[in-house]
Amino acid sequence: MWDNAPLLRNIANALVASSALAALYGVAYYTVHLPGLFPLQSVELSAAPQRVVAEDVLQMVRDETYGNFLPWISIT
C-alpha cells in the first residue's frame, strides 16, 4: 500500500478536499449566525389592510419576526 503512489495521492486529495469543505462550512455557519448580520429594519405593506386592524398587523409582525433574514436558522 505505501508504494502505491496513485492510491496515496487519491487519499491525500480526499483528505484535503474534506478539510476544505469542513473549513468552508465552518466559515459559513459562523457568518450566518453573527447577531445583527441581517437585521430587519422595516416592514412595508403595499396596501392598507382591509379585513384586519392595522394594529393587529403590527402586533403580528412584532411577535413573528425575530433572528435574522434567514428564518430557518435560529440564533441562540
PyMOL Python script that loads the backbone (N, CA, C, O; Angstrom):
from pymol import cmd

cmd.read_pdbstr("""\
ATOM      1  N   MET A   1       0.814  -1.182   0.000  1.00  0.00           N
ATOM      2  CA  MET A   1       0.000   0.000   0.000  1.00  0.00           C
ATOM      3  C   MET A   1       0.866   1.259   0.000  1.00  0.00           C
ATOM      4  O   MET A   1       0.548   2.212  -0.712  1.00  0.00           O
ATOM      5  N   TRP A   2       1.931   1.290   0.762  1.00  0.00           N
ATOM      6  CA  TRP A   2       2.731   2.503   0.865  1.00  0.00           C
ATOM      7  C   TRP A   2       3.538   2.777  -0.397  1.00  0.00           C
ATOM      8  O   TRP A   2       4.046   3.884  -0.576  1.00  0.00           O
ATOM      9  N   ASP A   3       3.663   1.789  -1.269  1.00  0.00           N
ATOM     10  CA  ASP A   3       4.388   2.011  -2.521  1.00  0.00           C
ATOM     11  C   ASP A   3       3.438   2.258  -3.686  1.00  0.00           C
ATOM     12  O   ASP A   3       3.875   2.316  -4.836  1.00  0.00           O
ATOM     13  N   ASN A   4       2.164   2.401  -3.410  1.00  0.00           N
ATOM     14  CA  ASN A   4       1.158   2.663  -4.433  1.00  0.00           C
ATOM     15  C   ASN A   4       0.891   4.174  -4.478  1.00  0.00           C
ATOM     16  O   ASN A   4       0.036   4.678  -3.750  1.00  0.00           O
ATOM     17  N   ALA A   5       1.619   4.885  -5.330  1.00  0.00           N
ATOM     18  CA  ALA A   5       1.549   6.349  -5.392  1.00  0.00           C
ATOM     19  C   ALA A   5       0.164   6.862  -5.780  1.00  0.00           C
ATOM     20  O   ALA A   5      -0.313   7.809  -5.156  1.00  0.00           O
ATOM     21  N   PRO A   6      -0.506   6.284  -6.779  1.00  0.00           N
ATOM     22  CA  PRO A   6      -1.836   6.810  -7.123  1.00  0.00           C
ATOM     23  C   PRO A   6      -2.840   6.678  -5.976  1.00  0.00           C
ATOM     24  O   PRO A   6      -3.656   7.573  -5.759  1.00  0.00           O
ATOM     25  N   LEU A   7      -2.781   5.571  -5.247  1.00  0.00           N
ATOM     26  CA  LEU A   7      -3.692   5.391  -4.113  1.00  0.00           C
ATOM     27  C   LEU A   7      -3.413   6.421  -3.024  1.00  0.00           C
ATOM     28  O   LEU A   7      -4.345   7.013  -2.482  1.00  0.00           O
ATOM     29  N   LEU A   8      -2.146   6.638  -2.701  1.00  0.00           N
ATOM     30  CA  LEU A   8      -1.793   7.635  -1.686  1.00  0.00           C
ATOM     31  C   LEU A   8      -2.193   9.038  -2.130  1.00  0.00           C
ATOM     32  O   LEU A   8      -2.639   9.847  -1.316  1.00  0.00           O
ATOM     33  N   ARG A   9      -2.034   9.325  -3.421  1.00  0.00           N
ATOM     34  CA  ARG A   9      -2.405  10.631  -3.949  1.00  0.00           C
ATOM     35  C   ARG A   9      -3.922  10.829  -3.835  1.00  0.00           C
ATOM     36  O   ARG A   9      -4.385  11.908  -3.465  1.00  0.00           O
ATOM     37  N   ASN A  10      -4.682   9.793  -4.153  1.00  0.00           N
ATOM     38  CA  ASN A  10      -6.144   9.894  -4.046  1.00  0.00           C
ATOM     39  C   ASN A  10      -6.590  10.075  -2.595  1.00  0.00           C
ATOM     40  O   ASN A  10      -7.512  10.843  -2.320  1.00  0.00           O
ATOM     41  N   ILE A  11      -5.947   9.378  -1.680  1.00  0.00           N
ATOM     42  CA  ILE A  11      -6.272   9.537  -0.259  1.00  0.00           C
ATOM     43  C   ILE A  11      -5.941  10.949   0.212  1.00  0.00           C
ATOM     44  O   ILE A  11      -6.724  11.574   0.928  1.00  0.00           O
ATOM     45  N   ALA A  12      -4.780  11.444  -0.194  1.00  0.00           N
ATOM     46  CA  ALA A  12      -4.383  12.801   0.190  1.00  0.00           C
ATOM     47  C   ALA A  12      -5.341  13.832  -0.394  1.00  0.00           C
ATOM     48  O   ALA A  12      -5.723  14.778   0.294  1.00  0.00           O
ATOM     49  N   ASN A  13      -5.732  13.660  -1.652  1.00  0.00           N
ATOM     50  CA  ASN A  13      -6.680  14.592  -2.273  1.00  0.00           C
ATOM     51  C   ASN A  13      -8.036  14.561  -1.565  1.00  0.00           C
ATOM     52  O   ASN A  13      -8.658  15.607  -1.379  1.00  0.00           O
ATOM     53  N   ALA A  14      -8.493  13.385  -1.174  1.00  0.00           N
ATOM     54  CA  ALA A  14      -9.763  13.278  -0.462  1.00  0.00           C
ATOM     55  C   ALA A  14      -9.686  13.967   0.902  1.00  0.00           C
ATOM     56  O   ALA A  14     -10.629  14.642   1.315  1.00  0.00           O
ATOM     57  N   LEU A  15      -8.564  13.794   1.595  1.00  0.00           N
ATOM     58  CA  LEU A  15      -8.407  14.452   2.898  1.00  0.00           C
ATOM     59  C   LEU A  15      -8.348  15.967   2.762  1.00  0.00           C
ATOM     60  O   LEU A  15      -8.941  16.682   3.570  1.00  0.00           O
ATOM     61  N   VAL A  16      -7.651  16.459   1.765  1.00  0.00           N
ATOM     62  CA  VAL A  16      -7.568  17.908   1.545  1.00  0.00           C
ATOM     63  C   VAL A  16      -8.943  18.459   1.172  1.00  0.00           C
ATOM     64  O   VAL A  16      -9.348  19.508   1.673  1.00  0.00           O
ATOM     65  N   ALA A  17      -9.658  17.760   0.301  1.00  0.00           N
ATOM     66  CA  ALA A  17     -10.980  18.231  -0.116  1.00  0.00           C
ATOM     67  C   ALA A  17     -11.959  18.240   1.053  1.00  0.00           C
ATOM     68  O   ALA A  17     -12.721  19.192   1.216  1.00  0.00           O
ATOM     69  N   SER A  18     -11.945  17.192   1.864  1.00  0.00           N
ATOM     70  CA  SER A  18     -12.859  17.169   3.004  1.00  0.00           C
ATOM     71  C   SER A  18     -12.489  18.228   4.038  1.00  0.00           C
ATOM     72  O   SER A  18     -13.373  18.798   4.677  1.00  0.00           O
ATOM     73  N   SER A  19     -11.215  18.494   4.207  1.00  0.00           N
ATOM     74  CA  SER A  19     -10.788  19.561   5.125  1.00  0.00           C
ATOM     75  C   SER A  19     -11.231  20.926   4.612  1.00  0.00           C
ATOM     76  O   SER A  19     -11.682  21.769   5.387  1.00  0.00           O
ATOM     77  N   ALA A  20     -11.105  21.141   3.315  1.00  0.00           N
ATOM     78  CA  ALA A  20     -11.531  22.415   2.728  1.00  0.00           C
ATOM     79  C   ALA A  20     -13.039  22.593   2.867  1.00  0.00           C
ATOM     80  O   ALA A  20     -13.511  23.682   3.194  1.00  0.00           O
ATOM     81  N   LEU A  21     -13.788  21.535   2.620  1.00  0.00           N
ATOM     82  CA  LEU A  21     -15.246  21.626   2.778  1.00  0.00           C
ATOM     83  C   LEU A  21     -15.646  21.881   4.225  1.00  0.00           C
ATOM     84  O   LEU A  21     -16.565  22.655   4.489  1.00  0.00           O
ATOM     85  N   ALA A  22     -14.969  21.242   5.152  1.00  0.00           N
ATOM     86  CA  ALA A  22     -15.266  21.467   6.573  1.00  0.00           C
ATOM     87  C   ALA A  22     -14.945  22.908   6.962  1.00  0.00           C
ATOM     88  O   ALA A  22     -15.696  23.527   7.716  1.00  0.00           O
ATOM     89  N   ALA A  23     -13.850  23.440   6.461  1.00  0.00           N
ATOM     90  CA  ALA A  23     -13.488  24.828   6.762  1.00  0.00           C
ATOM     91  C   ALA A  23     -14.506  25.798   6.163  1.00  0.00           C
ATOM     92  O   ALA A  23     -14.899  26.761   6.822  1.00  0.00           O
ATOM     93  N   LEU A  24     -14.936  25.557   4.932  1.00  0.00           N
ATOM     94  CA  LEU A  24     -15.938  26.422   4.307  1.00  0.00           C
ATOM     95  C   LEU A  24     -17.269  26.359   5.057  1.00  0.00           C
ATOM     96  O   LEU A  24     -17.939  27.376   5.237  1.00  0.00           O
ATOM     97  N   TYR A  25     -17.639  25.170   5.486  1.00  0.00           N
ATOM     98  CA  TYR A  25     -18.864  25.028   6.271  1.00  0.00           C
ATOM     99  C   TYR A  25     -18.749  25.809   7.584  1.00  0.00           C
ATOM    100  O   TYR A  25     -19.690  26.493   7.986  1.00  0.00           O
ATOM    101  N   GLY A  26     -17.614  25.706   8.237  1.00  0.00           N
ATOM    102  CA  GLY A  26     -17.416  26.428   9.491  1.00  0.00           C
ATOM    103  C   GLY A  26     -17.498  27.930   9.309  1.00  0.00           C
ATOM    104  O   GLY A  26     -18.111  28.622  10.123  1.00  0.00           O
ATOM    105  N   VAL A  27     -16.890  28.443   8.254  1.00  0.00           N
ATOM    106  CA  VAL A  27     -16.932  29.882   7.989  1.00  0.00           C
ATOM    107  C   VAL A  27     -18.357  30.323   7.673  1.00  0.00           C
ATOM    108  O   VAL A  27     -18.810  31.354   8.173  1.00  0.00           O
ATOM    109  N   ALA A  28     -19.069  29.555   6.850  1.00  0.00           N
ATOM    110  CA  ALA A  28     -20.446  29.912   6.504  1.00  0.00           C
ATOM    111  C   ALA A  28     -21.342  29.861   7.733  1.00  0.00           C
ATOM    112  O   ALA A  28     -22.170  30.751   7.925  1.00  0.00           O
ATOM    113  N   TYR A  29     -21.194  28.844   8.561  1.00  0.00           N
ATOM    114  CA  TYR A  29     -22.001  28.717   9.773  1.00  0.00           C
ATOM    115  C   TYR A  29     -21.739  29.890  10.710  1.00  0.00           C
ATOM    116  O   TYR A  29     -22.677  30.470  11.257  1.00  0.00           O
ATOM    117  N   TYR A  30     -20.488  30.236  10.895  1.00  0.00           N
ATOM    118  CA  TYR A  30     -20.135  31.351  11.776  1.00  0.00           C
ATOM    119  C   TYR A  30     -20.701  32.666  11.235  1.00  0.00           C
ATOM    120  O   TYR A  30     -21.245  33.471  11.991  1.00  0.00           O
ATOM    121  N   THR A  31     -20.569  32.878   9.928  1.00  0.00           N
ATOM    122  CA  THR A  31     -21.020  34.127   9.330  1.00  0.00           C
ATOM    123  C   THR A  31     -22.530  34.287   9.424  1.00  0.00           C
ATOM    124  O   THR A  31     -23.017  35.374   9.734  1.00  0.00           O
ATOM    125  N   VAL A  32     -23.271  33.231   9.164  1.00  0.00           N
ATOM    126  CA  VAL A  32     -24.727  33.317   9.192  1.00  0.00           C
ATOM    127  C   VAL A  32     -25.238  33.517  10.610  1.00  0.00           C
ATOM    128  O   VAL A  32     -26.277  34.148  10.804  1.00  0.00           O
ATOM    129  N   HIS A  33     -24.540  33.000  11.591  1.00  0.00           N
ATOM    130  CA  HIS A  33     -25.002  33.101  12.970  1.00  0.00           C
ATOM    131  C   HIS A  33     -24.490  34.338  13.706  1.00  0.00           C
ATOM    132  O   HIS A  33     -24.666  34.444  14.919  1.00  0.00           O
ATOM    133  N   LEU A  34     -23.867  35.263  13.003  1.00  0.00           N
ATOM    134  CA  LEU A  34     -23.478  36.513  13.639  1.00  0.00           C
ATOM    135  C   LEU A  34     -24.734  37.317  13.973  1.00  0.00           C
ATOM    136  O   LEU A  34     -25.582  37.519  13.104  1.00  0.00           O
ATOM    137  N   PRO A  35     -24.865  37.775  15.209  1.00  0.00           N
ATOM    138  CA  PRO A  35     -26.049  38.581  15.533  1.00  0.00           C
ATOM    139  C   PRO A  35     -25.993  39.916  14.804  1.00  0.00           C
ATOM    140  O   PRO A  35     -24.949  40.566  14.753  1.00  0.00           O
ATOM    141  N   GLY A  36     -27.117  40.312  14.248  1.00  0.00           N
ATOM    142  CA  GLY A  36     -27.188  41.589  13.555  1.00  0.00           C
ATOM    143  C   GLY A  36     -26.712  41.548  12.122  1.00  0.00           C
ATOM    144  O   GLY A  36     -26.564  42.599  11.498  1.00  0.00           O
ATOM    145  N   LEU A  37     -26.467  40.362  11.577  1.00  0.00           N
ATOM    146  CA  LEU A  37     -25.987  40.287  10.197  1.00  0.00           C
ATOM    147  C   LEU A  37     -27.077  40.703   9.222  1.00  0.00           C
ATOM    148  O   LEU A  37     -26.822  41.470   8.293  1.00  0.00           O
ATOM    149  N   PHE A  38     -28.282  40.206   9.428  1.00  0.00           N
ATOM    150  CA  PHE A  38     -29.403  40.558   8.574  1.00  0.00           C
ATOM    151  C   PHE A  38     -30.528  41.126   9.424  1.00  0.00           C
ATOM    152  O   PHE A  38     -31.577  40.494   9.549  1.00  0.00           O
ATOM    153  N   PRO A  39     -30.340  42.299  10.010  1.00  0.00           N
ATOM    154  CA  PRO A  39     -31.408  42.828  10.863  1.00  0.00           C
ATOM    155  C   PRO A  39     -32.601  43.294  10.028  1.00  0.00           C
ATOM    156  O   PRO A  39     -32.447  43.846   8.938  1.00  0.00           O
ATOM    157  N   LEU A  40     -33.770  43.060  10.564  1.00  0.00           N
ATOM    158  CA  LEU A  40     -34.989  43.516   9.904  1.00  0.00           C
ATOM    159  C   LEU A  40     -35.215  44.957  10.327  1.00  0.00           C
ATOM    160  O   LEU A  40     -35.445  45.240  11.503  1.00  0.00           O
ATOM    161  N   GLN A  41     -35.147  45.859   9.370  1.00  0.00           N
ATOM    162  CA  GLN A  41     -35.253  47.281   9.680  1.00  0.00           C
ATOM    163  C   GLN A  41     -36.690  47.792   9.571  1.00  0.00           C
ATOM    164  O   GLN A  41     -37.125  48.615  10.377  1.00  0.00           O
ATOM    165  N   SER A  42     -37.427  47.300   8.567  1.00  0.00           N
ATOM    166  CA  SER A  42     -38.786  47.816   8.401  1.00  0.00           C
ATOM    167  C   SER A  42     -39.642  46.801   7.651  1.00  0.00           C
ATOM    168  O   SER A  42     -39.137  45.923   6.951  1.00  0.00           O
ATOM    169  N   VAL A  43     -40.935  46.949   7.818  1.00  0.00           N
ATOM    170  CA  VAL A  43     -41.922  46.153   7.093  1.00  0.00           C
ATOM    171  C   VAL A  43     -42.852  47.138   6.411  1.00  0.00           C
ATOM    172  O   VAL A  43     -43.393  48.037   7.055  1.00  0.00           O
ATOM    173  N   GLU A  44     -43.037  46.972   5.117  1.00  0.00           N
ATOM    174  CA  GLU A  44     -43.871  47.901   4.362  1.00  0.00           C
ATOM    175  C   GLU A  44     -45.003  47.120   3.695  1.00  0.00           C
ATOM    176  O   GLU A  44     -44.763  46.141   2.988  1.00  0.00           O
ATOM    177  N   LEU A  45     -46.225  47.560   3.925  1.00  0.00           N
ATOM    178  CA  LEU A  45     -47.386  46.948   3.287  1.00  0.00           C
ATOM    179  C   LEU A  45     -47.653  47.670   1.976  1.00  0.00           C
ATOM    180  O   LEU A  45     -47.553  48.894   1.901  1.00  0.00           O
ATOM    181  N   SER A  46     -47.993  46.908   0.942  1.00  0.00           N
ATOM    182  CA  SER A  46     -48.250  47.526  -0.357  1.00  0.00           C
ATOM    183  C   SER A  46     -49.630  48.191  -0.418  1.00  0.00           C
ATOM    184  O   SER A  46     -49.864  49.059  -1.258  1.00  0.00           O
ATOM    185  N   ALA A  47     -50.535  47.785   0.468  1.00  0.00           N
ATOM    186  CA  ALA A  47     -51.867  48.394   0.527  1.00  0.00           C
ATOM    187  C   ALA A  47     -52.334  48.372   1.978  1.00  0.00           C
ATOM    188  O   ALA A  47     -51.828  47.607   2.798  1.00  0.00           O
ATOM    189  N   ALA A  48     -53.284  49.203   2.268  1.00  0.00           N
ATOM    190  CA  ALA A  48     -53.825  49.260   3.622  1.00  0.00           C
ATOM    191  C   ALA A  48     -54.613  47.983   3.901  1.00  0.00           C
ATOM    192  O   ALA A  48     -55.326  47.497   3.024  1.00  0.00           O
ATOM    193  N   PRO A  49     -54.496  47.436   5.105  1.00  0.00           N
ATOM    194  CA  PRO A  49     -55.265  46.238   5.441  1.00  0.00           C
ATOM    195  C   PRO A  49     -56.762  46.538   5.408  1.00  0.00           C
ATOM    196  O   PRO A  49     -57.207  47.557   5.936  1.00  0.00           O
ATOM    197  N   GLN A  50     -57.541  45.643   4.784  1.00  0.00           N
ATOM    198  CA  GLN A  50     -58.973  45.898   4.650  1.00  0.00           C
ATOM    199  C   GLN A  50     -59.812  45.058   5.594  1.00  0.00           C
ATOM    200  O   GLN A  50     -60.886  45.497   6.005  1.00  0.00           O
ATOM    201  N   ARG A  51     -59.359  43.865   5.952  1.00  0.00           N
ATOM    202  CA  ARG A  51     -60.172  42.993   6.799  1.00  0.00           C
ATOM    203  C   ARG A  51     -59.596  42.824   8.197  1.00  0.00           C
ATOM    204  O   ARG A  51     -60.162  42.107   9.022  1.00  0.00           O
ATOM    205  N   VAL A  52     -58.500  43.466   8.458  1.00  0.00           N
ATOM    206  CA  VAL A  52     -57.896  43.414   9.787  1.00  0.00           C
ATOM    207  C   VAL A  52     -57.546  44.821  10.222  1.00  0.00           C
ATOM    208  O   VAL A  52     -57.436  45.733   9.403  1.00  0.00           O
ATOM    209  N   VAL A  53     -57.377  44.979  11.490  1.00  0.00           N
ATOM    210  CA  VAL A  53     -56.995  46.277  12.046  1.00  0.00           C
ATOM    211  C   VAL A  53     -55.475  46.426  11.900  1.00  0.00           C
ATOM    212  O   VAL A  53     -54.729  45.464  12.085  1.00  0.00           O
ATOM    213  N   ALA A  54     -55.035  47.617  11.572  1.00  0.00           N
ATOM    214  CA  ALA A  54     -53.613  47.862  11.338  1.00  0.00           C
ATOM    215  C   ALA A  54     -52.777  47.535  12.575  1.00  0.00           C
ATOM    216  O   ALA A  54     -51.647  47.064  12.450  1.00  0.00           O
ATOM    217  N   GLU A  55     -53.316  47.777  13.755  1.00  0.00           N
ATOM    218  CA  GLU A  55     -52.583  47.476  14.978  1.00  0.00           C
ATOM    219  C   GLU A  55     -52.371  45.968  15.140  1.00  0.00           C
ATOM    220  O   GLU A  55     -51.350  45.536  15.673  1.00  0.00           O
ATOM    221  N   ASP A  56     -53.354  45.161  14.673  1.00  0.00           N
ATOM    222  CA  ASP A  56     -53.204  43.706  14.722  1.00  0.00           C
ATOM    223  C   ASP A  56     -52.060  43.236  13.819  1.00  0.00           C
ATOM    224  O   ASP A  56     -51.294  42.344  14.184  1.00  0.00           O
ATOM    225  N   VAL A  57     -51.958  43.839  12.659  1.00  0.00           N
ATOM    226  CA  VAL A  57     -50.866  43.506  11.740  1.00  0.00           C
ATOM    227  C   VAL A  57     -49.526  43.879  12.371  1.00  0.00           C
ATOM    228  O   VAL A  57     -48.571  43.103  12.314  1.00  0.00           O
ATOM    229  N   LEU A  58     -49.458  45.047  12.963  1.00  0.00           N
ATOM    230  CA  LEU A  58     -48.228  45.486  13.613  1.00  0.00           C
ATOM    231  C   LEU A  58     -47.848  44.550  14.758  1.00  0.00           C
ATOM    232  O   LEU A  58     -46.677  44.200  14.909  1.00  0.00           O
ATOM    233  N   GLN A  59     -48.817  44.148  15.554  1.00  0.00           N
ATOM    234  CA  GLN A  59     -48.537  43.227  16.658  1.00  0.00           C
ATOM    235  C   GLN A  59     -48.074  41.874  16.135  1.00  0.00           C
ATOM    236  O   GLN A  59     -47.166  41.277  16.714  1.00  0.00           O
ATOM    237  N   MET A  60     -48.668  41.378  15.063  1.00  0.00           N
ATOM    238  CA  MET A  60     -48.259  40.101  14.476  1.00  0.00           C
ATOM    239  C   MET A  60     -46.827  40.179  13.952  1.00  0.00           C
ATOM    240  O   MET A  60     -46.050  39.241  14.131  1.00  0.00           O
ATOM    241  N   VAL A  61     -46.480  41.270  13.319  1.00  0.00           N
ATOM    242  CA  VAL A  61     -45.115  41.440  12.815  1.00  0.00           C
ATOM    243  C   VAL A  61     -44.133  41.461  13.975  1.00  0.00           C
ATOM    244  O   VAL A  61     -43.073  40.839  13.906  1.00  0.00           O
ATOM    245  N   ARG A  62     -44.474  42.161  15.025  1.00  0.00           N
ATOM    246  CA  ARG A  62     -43.588  42.211  16.192  1.00  0.00           C
ATOM    247  C   ARG A  62     -43.433  40.845  16.857  1.00  0.00           C
ATOM    248  O   ARG A  62     -42.354  40.507  17.344  1.00  0.00           O
ATOM    249  N   ASP A  63     -44.513  40.061  16.876  1.00  0.00           N
ATOM    250  CA  ASP A  63     -44.467  38.749  17.517  1.00  0.00           C
ATOM    251  C   ASP A  63     -43.733  37.714  16.677  1.00  0.00           C
ATOM    252  O   ASP A  63     -43.055  36.843  17.221  1.00  0.00           O
ATOM    253  N   GLU A  64     -43.860  37.799  15.365  1.00  0.00           N
ATOM    254  CA  GLU A  64     -43.361  36.738  14.490  1.00  0.00           C
ATOM    255  C   GLU A  64     -41.975  37.009  13.907  1.00  0.00           C
ATOM    256  O   GLU A  64     -41.342  36.083  13.401  1.00  0.00           O
ATOM    257  N   THR A  65     -41.496  38.218  13.960  1.00  0.00           N
ATOM    258  CA  THR A  65     -40.175  38.497  13.390  1.00  0.00           C
ATOM    259  C   THR A  65     -39.139  38.487  14.498  1.00  0.00           C
ATOM    260  O   THR A  65     -39.265  39.184  15.505  1.00  0.00           O
ATOM    261  N   TYR A  66     -38.123  37.687  14.288  1.00  0.00           N
ATOM    262  CA  TYR A  66     -37.022  37.579  15.233  1.00  0.00           C
ATOM    263  C   TYR A  66     -35.819  37.008  14.492  1.00  0.00           C
ATOM    264  O   TYR A  66     -35.962  36.489  13.385  1.00  0.00           O
ATOM    265  N   GLY A  67     -34.683  37.096  15.071  1.00  0.00           N
ATOM    266  CA  GLY A  67     -33.498  36.499  14.458  1.00  0.00           C
ATOM    267  C   GLY A  67     -32.989  37.322  13.302  1.00  0.00           C
ATOM    268  O   GLY A  67     -32.818  38.535  13.422  1.00  0.00           O
ATOM    269  N   ASN A  68     -32.746  36.673  12.190  1.00  0.00           N
ATOM    270  CA  ASN A  68     -32.165  37.356  11.052  1.00  0.00           C
ATOM    271  C   ASN A  68     -33.017  37.130   9.809  1.00  0.00           C
ATOM    272  O   ASN A  68     -34.157  36.677   9.902  1.00  0.00           O
ATOM    273  N   PHE A  69     -32.467  37.442   8.670  1.00  0.00           N
ATOM    274  CA  PHE A  69     -33.173  37.362   7.406  1.00  0.00           C
ATOM    275  C   PHE A  69     -33.511  35.927   7.025  1.00  0.00           C
ATOM    276  O   PHE A  69     -34.472  35.694   6.291  1.00  0.00           O
ATOM    277  N   LEU A  70     -32.743  34.972   7.507  1.00  0.00           N
ATOM    278  CA  LEU A  70     -32.932  33.574   7.165  1.00  0.00           C
ATOM    279  C   LEU A  70     -33.747  32.898   8.267  1.00  0.00           C
ATOM    280  O   LEU A  70     -33.179  32.515   9.290  1.00  0.00           O
ATOM    281  N   PRO A  71     -35.071  32.741   8.088  1.00  0.00           N
ATOM    282  CA  PRO A  71     -35.926  32.279   9.194  1.00  0.00           C
ATOM    283  C   PRO A  71     -35.682  30.851   9.630  1.00  0.00           C
ATOM    284  O   PRO A  71     -36.057  30.491  10.745  1.00  0.00           O
ATOM    285  N   TRP A  72     -35.064  30.013   8.792  1.00  0.00           N
ATOM    286  CA  TRP A  72     -34.854  28.623   9.173  1.00  0.00           C
ATOM    287  C   TRP A  72     -33.608  28.460  10.033  1.00  0.00           C
ATOM    288  O   TRP A  72     -33.316  27.355  10.491  1.00  0.00           O
ATOM    289  N   ILE A  73     -32.876  29.534  10.258  1.00  0.00           N
ATOM    290  CA  ILE A  73     -31.676  29.473  11.087  1.00  0.00           C
ATOM    291  C   ILE A  73     -31.973  30.197  12.398  1.00  0.00           C
ATOM    292  O   ILE A  73     -32.289  31.387  12.401  1.00  0.00           O
ATOM    293  N   SER A  74     -31.871  29.490  13.482  1.00  0.00           N
ATOM    294  CA  SER A  74     -32.142  30.103  14.778  1.00  0.00           C
ATOM    295  C   SER A  74     -30.856  30.623  15.392  1.00  0.00           C
ATOM    296  O   SER A  74     -29.810  29.978  15.316  1.00  0.00           O
ATOM    297  N   ILE A  75     -30.944  31.780  15.993  1.00  0.00           N
ATOM    298  CA  ILE A  75     -29.796  32.378  16.670  1.00  0.00           C
ATOM    299  C   ILE A  75     -29.946  32.127  18.160  1.00  0.00           C
ATOM    300  O   ILE A  75     -30.941  32.515  18.773  1.00  0.00           O
ATOM    301  N   THR A  76     -28.964  31.487  18.723  1.00  0.00           N
ATOM    302  CA  THR A  76     -29.018  31.213  20.161  1.00  0.00           C
ATOM    303  C   THR A  76     -27.907  31.930  20.880  1.00  0.00           C
ATOM    304  O   THR A  76     -27.789  31.820  22.100  1.00  0.00           O
TER     305      THR A  76
END
""", "prot")
cmd.dss("prot")
cmd.show_as("cartoon", "prot")
cmd.util.cbc("prot")
cmd.orient("prot")
